[in-house]
Amino acid sequence: MSVFRTKSIEQSIADTDEPEYQLKKSLTALDLTVFGVGVVIGAGIFTLTGRVAHEMTGPAIVISFIVAAVCCALAAMCYAEFASTVPVSGSAYTFSYASLGEVFAWIIGWDLILEMFLGASVVAQGWSAYLHVLIGKFGITLPKFLAYGASPFGETKGVDLMAILLVVALGVLITVGIKESMRVNLVLVGIKLFIVLFVIVAGLMFINPANYTPFIPDAAPAAAKGFSWTQPLIQWVTGSAPAAFGWGGVFAGAALVFFAYIGFDVVATTAEEARNPQKDLPVGIIASLTICTILYGAVSLVVVGMVNYKDIDPSAALANAFAHHGQAWMATLISAGAVAGLTTVVLTLMIGATRIIFAMSRDNLLPMSLAKVHPKFRTPWRVSIVVTVACALFAGLTPIGMLEEMVNIGTLTAFILVSLAVVVLRRKRPDLPRAFKVPFSPVLPIVSAVICLYLTLNLSVETWLRFVGWMAIGFAVYAAYGYRNARLATGKALPHDISAAMAEGVVKHNPDDLK
């Protein structure tokens, strides 16, 4: 047996026809686009814009967003090619299993579990913070031991009750059905887009053109050198100081705002539930990224025009920009929009986490019993329970600001391997029909991988150490269970005889599955 064994594309697709493990095909290109916009536009646009403009770029933050969007577009095209070629639940995990081999698929799957578990938990905490501000405007105050920031391991002892309740409610929703989740997501995304457009249109009335000068502030003096656990790895390795403002600040800002785009890859995790994945998945991935880029650029221009970058509140730039101009009611409205907006992010990340674990369990790299699909709802209900409990514990018990960068390093690692996997699969299986192809391959996929690698080097030393620890646990689990029990190693069939499904190429569907 080899850790580099690959699972054929044909077998991956045949697995999706097994009734016991078959997901409901109900998502359209519009659903997938809304899904992508729902997860991408979240904490980044409500908080990250102000922090980066205030500390690193000034008004030139719009350039940082454009640079980051170009980088994301390269990775997005790689995802789009894979998702249209291999329309199977699991996203980068499934793609890597078909091209790079099992050990790389495990690494990707383990990374994505980290990204989505912690991502959903961290954003749930952010949701709790905005809710705390919103209800406070109506005179409602929660006890400190149940409010935002409470943790058994933090300064304020207790639990973040609102974050836990949000995760549990969304866990029930994703168990009831993917289409039902999308309906709720559609409404909340609509509210969020209204708030974003409101900021753009209403903010035009308060723009002071003088705030755009200088558009690219002069570079600030380099910070003092010296070791710190929170310094970027590349800075520690090279001994260089971080850039602030100037063109160096613009590109350093691009490395940071890149993470505001994280989430479009989650669209690929729903490939198995798309009605026409070859067509709809590329549209959903690329359209959601394009929409988000336009909105990010417009919002950042308005915010730095309303308030001088030196005076921007890094923690809540959008709401406080209006409060700065005496528009308290507008600030309240934006806070309400943030609550709706962050809800969609948590929902989407939890759906993505269930689909990753579902795919790994179906391959028996994790216990196959987890992959059972509910006979009525056609959702992986056991996995949904695991994800809900884990996210609720992280959201309710973890101190604020502890593990955010872990989300980023897991995502970027996945981006690197997906970009390389496109090149590998093109060489291994040139015969596969590809509804979408990355142009100028292998150059663009390789460029995508190099850029993502550079961004990982800009993460802190402590983040890298935690990541190494997480991967060590992952390899231990793979060695103890996955390597020996994987279906590729044992030949174990799924219930209802997967070999017959592969031979026939089709299995009878429940008519309700196609509605």
QUISULQUI-V656419 format. One record per residue. PSI is psi in radians with two decimals (999 if undefined). OMEGA is omega in degrees with one decimal (none if undefined). Layout:
PSI,OMEGA  PSI,OMEGA
//
This chain:
2.59,-178.4  2.51,177.0  -0.17,179.8  0.18,178.1  2.53,-178.2  2.65,177.4  2.18,-175.2  2.65,177.5  -0.73,-177.6  -0.71,-179.7  -0.69,178.6  -0.75,-179.1  -0.66,179.2  -0.61,179.1  -0.54,-176.6  -0.23,-179.3  -0.06,178.6  2.13,-175.2  -0.70,-177.0  -0.35,-173.9  0.44,-173.1  2.22,179.5  2.72,-175.8  2.19,-178.7  1.76,-173.4  -0.01,-172.9  2.36,177.8  3.08,177.1  -0.65,177.9  -0.77,177.8  -0.79,-176.3  -0.64,177.5  -0.79,178.0  -0.69,177.4  -0.83,-179.3  -0.80,178.5  -0.66,-178.7  -0.66,-177.9  -0.54,-177.4  -0.83,-179.2  1.81,-177.4  -2.11,-176.0  -0.56,-177.8  -0.90,-175.2  -0.44,-178.3  -0.40,-176.1  -0.74,-171.7  -0.60,-178.3  -0.87,-177.7  -0.72,-177.1  -0.79,-178.1  -0.75,179.2  -0.71,-176.7  -0.65,-170.6  -0.36,-167.9  -0.62,-167.4  -0.48,-170.1  -2.65,-179.1  -0.37,-178.2  0.14,177.7  -0.50,179.7  -0.61,177.1  -0.69,178.3  -0.73,178.8  -0.68,-179.8  -0.76,178.3  -0.79,179.4  -0.64,179.8  -0.67,177.8  -0.75,178.3  -0.78,-179.8  -0.62,-179.0  -0.63,178.5  -0.83,178.3  -0.65,-179.2  -0.69,179.2  -0.64,177.2  -0.76,177.0  -0.72,-177.6  -0.71,178.6  -0.80,-179.2  -0.79,-176.3  -0.58,178.8  -0.35,179.6  -0.67,-177.9  1.37,-175.4  1.18,-175.9  2.52,178.3  2.48,177.3  -0.27,174.1  -2.28,-174.1  -0.54,178.0  -0.89,-179.1  -0.71,-179.5  -0.76,-178.3  -0.62,179.5  -0.58,-177.6  -0.25,-173.3  -0.95,-173.8  -0.50,179.4  2.94,-170.9  -0.74,-176.2  -0.65,177.1  -0.63,176.5  -0.72,178.2  -0.78,178.9  -0.81,-179.7  -0.84,-179.1  -0.75,179.8  -0.69,176.2  -0.78,-176.6  -0.60,174.1  -0.76,177.6  -0.87,-178.1  -0.86,-170.4  -0.64,174.3  -0.98,-176.1  -0.61,178.5  -0.85,179.1  -0.68,-177.8  -0.78,-178.8  -0.75,179.9  -0.57,175.2  -0.64,175.4  -0.70,176.3  -0.68,176.1  -0.75,178.9  -0.64,179.3  -0.81,179.3  -0.66,178.0  -0.70,178.5  -0.76,178.8  -0.74,-176.1  -0.89,-177.6  -0.42,176.6  -0.54,178.5  -0.29,177.3  0.24,175.7  0.29,-179.8  2.22,179.9  2.22,176.8  2.66,173.1  2.49,-175.5  -0.56,-176.8  -0.10,176.0  0.05,-173.0  3.11,177.0  2.33,178.5  -0.22,179.3  2.40,-179.6  2.52,176.0  -0.35,-175.1  0.08,-179.0  -2.99,-179.6  -0.70,177.8  1.89,-175.9  2.39,179.3  -2.72,177.7  2.63,176.5  1.56,-172.4  -0.73,-176.7  -0.66,178.4  -0.71,179.3  -0.80,-178.8  -0.66,178.0  -0.85,-178.3  -0.75,-179.5  -0.78,179.6  -0.76,179.5  -0.54,176.1  -0.71,175.9  -0.73,-177.6  -0.80,-177.6  -0.34,175.6  -0.63,-179.9  -0.65,177.2  2.55,-179.0  -0.66,-179.2  -0.70,177.7  -0.68,177.0  -0.70,-179.3  -0.59,177.8  -0.80,176.4  -0.75,179.7  -0.71,-178.9  -0.76,179.8  -0.82,-177.3  -0.65,176.5  -0.66,176.8  -0.76,177.5  -0.77,-178.0  -0.76,179.0  -0.63,176.3  -0.78,-179.6  -0.75,180.0  -0.80,178.2  -0.60,176.5  -0.77,178.2  -0.75,-177.7  -0.87,-175.1  -0.87,-178.5  -0.60,-178.1  -0.41,179.5  -0.50,-178.5  -0.33,-173.8  0.16,-178.4  2.33,173.2  1.93,-176.4  -0.47,-179.7  -0.41,-179.5  -0.26,179.1  0.00,-177.4  2.22,-7.3  2.49,-177.3  -0.70,173.7  1.70,-178.6  2.67,178.3  2.57,-179.2  2.39,179.0  2.73,176.9  2.52,-179.5  2.52,178.1  2.74,179.4  2.49,-179.2  2.79,-179.9  2.69,-176.1  2.43,173.8  2.44,179.1  -0.41,-176.6  -0.01,179.7  2.65,178.3  2.53,-179.4  -0.72,-177.1  -0.57,177.9  -0.72,179.3  -0.70,-178.3  -0.76,-174.6  -0.29,-177.2  0.17,-178.6  2.82,-179.7  2.62,179.7  2.60,179.7  2.55,174.2  2.12,-177.8  -3.10,-171.1  -3.04,179.2  -0.54,176.0  -0.70,177.7  -0.62,178.8  -0.80,-178.7  -0.60,174.3  -0.65,175.8  -0.63,177.6  -0.66,177.7  -0.55,-179.5  -0.81,-178.2  -0.22,172.6  -0.65,-175.6  -0.25,174.1  -0.31,-179.7  -0.20,-177.1  2.30,179.8  -0.47,-179.8  -0.47,179.4  -0.38,-179.7  -0.45,177.6  -0.67,-177.7  -0.38,-179.7  -0.29,-179.0  0.29,-174.6  -0.66,-175.0  -0.27,-177.3  0.11,177.2  2.46,179.7  -0.73,-179.6  1.32,-170.6  -0.60,-178.2  -0.58,-179.3  -0.77,-169.8  -0.59,-176.5  -0.86,176.3  -0.68,178.8  -0.82,-178.2  -0.76,-177.6  -0.89,-174.4  -0.67,179.4  -0.75,-179.5  -0.69,179.4  -0.71,179.5  -0.81,179.5  -0.79,-177.8  -0.65,179.0  -0.79,179.4  -0.77,-178.3  -0.72,178.1  -0.81,-178.8  -0.77,-178.7  -0.79,-179.5  -0.76,-178.5  -0.67,177.3  -0.72,-179.9  -0.81,-176.0  -0.81,-179.6  -0.31,173.5  -0.53,179.8  -0.67,-175.8  2.34,176.3  2.42,-174.2  -0.45,179.3  -0.41,-175.6  0.01,-178.8  2.43,175.0  1.97,-176.2  -0.43,-172.7  -0.54,-177.5  1.17,-169.6  -0.76,-173.8  -0.93,-178.4  -0.76,-175.6  -0.34,174.2  -0.68,177.3  -0.65,176.2  -0.58,177.6  -0.53,179.5  0.28,176.0  0.34,-178.4  1.24,-175.2  -0.62,-178.1  -0.59,177.2  -0.68,178.2  -0.68,177.7  -0.75,179.3  -0.73,179.9  -0.65,176.8  -0.71,177.5  -0.69,177.4  -0.61,178.1  -0.66,178.0  -0.80,177.9  -0.74,-176.6  -0.75,-179.0  -0.43,175.7  -0.74,-179.4  -0.59,179.8  -0.81,179.2  -0.77,179.5  -0.84,-176.1  -0.72,179.6  -0.63,177.0  -0.69,175.5  -0.78,179.2  -0.73,180.0  -0.73,179.9  -0.65,-177.6  -0.58,176.8  -0.88,-179.6  -0.64,176.6  -0.84,-178.8  -0.72,-179.6  -0.61,178.9  -0.64,179.2  -0.51,176.3  -0.01,179.6  0.40,168.0  -0.47,164.8  2.80,-175.1  2.23,-175.6  -0.42,-178.7  -0.40,178.6  -0.41,-170.6  0.05,179.5  2.38,178.4  2.40,-179.0  2.31,-175.3  -0.45,-179.4  -0.87,-173.5  -0.31,-178.8  0.66,175.1  2.66,178.7  1.45,-168.7  -0.59,178.9  -0.74,177.5  -0.69,-179.8  -0.68,178.7  -0.77,179.3  -0.82,-178.8  -0.76,-178.7  -0.83,-179.3  -0.80,-178.1  -0.81,-179.1  -0.67,178.9  -0.72,179.5  -0.79,178.5  -0.80,-176.5  -0.68,-174.3  -0.41,-171.5  -0.34,-174.0  2.35,176.9  2.59,-179.3  2.41,173.6  0.31,-173.6  -0.68,-168.3  0.32,-175.1  -0.78,-175.7  -0.34,176.3  -0.56,176.2  -0.77,-174.6  -0.74,-175.9  -0.60,175.9  -0.73,180.0  -0.83,-177.1  -0.62,175.9  -0.71,177.0  -0.73,179.3  -0.74,-178.8  -0.86,-175.7  -0.59,176.6  -0.72,179.4  -0.76,178.6  -0.60,-178.2  -0.54,176.5  -0.79,-179.8  -0.76,-178.3  -0.80,-177.4  -0.54,175.6  -0.67,-179.0  -0.69,-177.2  -0.72,-174.6  1.19,177.9  -0.25,-176.7  -0.27,-176.0  2.38,174.6  2.28,-178.8  1.94,-179.9  -0.45,177.7  2.39,178.7  2.41,173.9  2.18,179.5  2.71,176.4  0.63,174.7  2.46,10.1  0.08,-173.6  -0.93,-176.1  -0.75,175.9  -0.67,179.0  -0.73,176.5  -0.73,178.0  -0.80,-179.5  -0.72,-178.5  -0.75,-179.7  -0.77,179.5  -0.66,176.7  -0.74,178.6  -0.71,-179.2  -0.62,177.1  -0.56,-179.8  -0.26,177.4  0.01,175.3  2.80,-170.6  2.81,178.5  -0.77,-178.7  -0.57,176.4  -0.74,178.2  -0.69,179.4  -0.74,177.6  -0.66,179.5  -0.74,177.5  -0.72,177.5  -0.76,178.3  -0.72,-179.8  -0.60,177.5  -0.73,176.5  -0.73,180.0  -0.78,179.0  -0.58,177.5  -0.72,177.9  -0.74,179.7  -0.77,-179.3  -0.66,-176.1  -0.54,-174.8  -1.01,-170.0  -0.79,-175.8  -0.71,-176.4  -0.52,-172.2  -0.09,-179.8  2.49,-178.6  -0.51,176.9  -0.46,180.0  -0.68,-173.2  -0.33,-175.5  0.21,-178.7  2.29,-178.8  2.65,171.0  2.75,173.9  2.66,-177.3  0.43,169.3  1.56,-178.7  -0.51,-179.6  -0.64,177.3  -0.66,178.8  -0.70,179.5  -0.67,-178.9  -0.71,-177.6  -0.46,179.8  -0.07,-179.4  2.58,175.1  2.53,-180.0  2.36,-179.3  2.67,167.1  2.20,-178.1  -0.53,-178.7  -0.39,-177.1  -0.42,-173.6  0.06,-180.0  999,none
//
